[in-house]
Amino acid sequence: MPRVVVDVMPKDEILDPQGRAVHGALRRLGFDGVADVRQGKRFELTIDDVSHEALAEVRRIAETLLSNPVIESFAVRVEDGR
């Protein structure tokens, strides 16, 4: 069955305290080559098909349940299960 991935990230203009904490920890551990960190969420949905209608429904799910559209953006993509 196809798997659809929804990646949810804070919008660029929103402060990301978790990302900043990870960035600070990386520097303390000696990983100086990382310029910035943003932390988000990943959801994997196994669906019956990847028709236009099914993907539109996944987008509605992402807008209403998986993300807060005021402070987060999301991207939907189909992942090859092979």
Contacts in CASP RR format, 6 or more apart in sequence:
PFRMAT RR
TARGET T0000
AUTHOR 0000-0000-0000
METHOD contacts of the structure
MODEL  1
MPRVVVDVMPKDEILDPQGRAVHGALRRLGFDGVADVRQGKRFELTIDDV
SHEALAEVRRIAETLLSNPVIESFAVRVEDGR
1 46 0 8 1.000
1 47 0 8 1.000
1 48 0 8 1.000
2 46 0 8 1.000
2 47 0 8 1.000
2 48 0 8 1.000
2 49 0 8 1.000
2 50 0 8 1.000
2 78 0 8 1.000
2 79 0 8 1.000
2 81 0 8 1.000
3 44 0 8 1.000
3 45 0 8 1.000
3 46 0 8 1.000
3 47 0 8 1.000
3 78 0 8 1.000
3 79 0 8 1.000
3 81 0 8 1.000
4 44 0 8 1.000
4 45 0 8 1.000
4 46 0 8 1.000
4 47 0 8 1.000
4 50 0 8 1.000
4 55 0 8 1.000
4 58 0 8 1.000
4 76 0 8 1.000
4 77 0 8 1.000
4 78 0 8 1.000
4 79 0 8 1.000
5 42 0 8 1.000
5 43 0 8 1.000
5 44 0 8 1.000
5 45 0 8 1.000
5 76 0 8 1.000
5 77 0 8 1.000
5 78 0 8 1.000
5 79 0 8 1.000
6 42 0 8 1.000
6 43 0 8 1.000
6 44 0 8 1.000
6 45 0 8 1.000
6 58 0 8 1.000
6 61 0 8 1.000
6 62 0 8 1.000
6 66 0 8 1.000
6 67 0 8 1.000
6 74 0 8 1.000
6 75 0 8 1.000
6 76 0 8 1.000
7 40 0 8 1.000
7 41 0 8 1.000
7 42 0 8 1.000
7 74 0 8 1.000
7 75 0 8 1.000
7 77 0 8 1.000
8 40 0 8 1.000
8 41 0 8 1.000
8 42 0 8 1.000
8 43 0 8 1.000
8 62 0 8 1.000
8 66 0 8 1.000
8 67 0 8 1.000
8 72 0 8 1.000
8 73 0 8 1.000
8 74 0 8 1.000
9 38 0 8 1.000
9 40 0 8 1.000
9 41 0 8 1.000
9 72 0 8 1.000
9 73 0 8 1.000
9 74 0 8 1.000
10 16 0 8 1.000
10 38 0 8 1.000
10 39 0 8 1.000
10 40 0 8 1.000
10 71 0 8 1.000
10 72 0 8 1.000
10 73 0 8 1.000
11 71 0 8 1.000
11 72 0 8 1.000
11 73 0 8 1.000
14 71 0 8 1.000
14 72 0 8 1.000
16 37 0 8 1.000
16 38 0 8 1.000
16 39 0 8 1.000
18 39 0 8 1.000
18 40 0 8 1.000
19 37 0 8 1.000
19 38 0 8 1.000
19 39 0 8 1.000
20 37 0 8 1.000
22 37 0 8 1.000
22 39 0 8 1.000
23 34 0 8 1.000
23 36 0 8 1.000
23 37 0 8 1.000
26 34 0 8 1.000
26 37 0 8 1.000
27 34 0 8 1.000
41 66 0 8 1.000
43 62 0 8 1.000
43 66 0 8 1.000
44 79 0 8 1.000
45 58 0 8 1.000
45 61 0 8 1.000
47 54 0 8 1.000
47 58 0 8 1.000
48 54 0 8 1.000
50 78 0 8 1.000
55 76 0 8 1.000
55 78 0 8 1.000
58 76 0 8 1.000
59 76 0 8 1.000
62 74 0 8 1.000
62 76 0 8 1.000
63 69 0 8 1.000
63 74 0 8 1.000
66 74 0 8 1.000
67 73 0 8 1.000
67 74 0 8 1.000
END
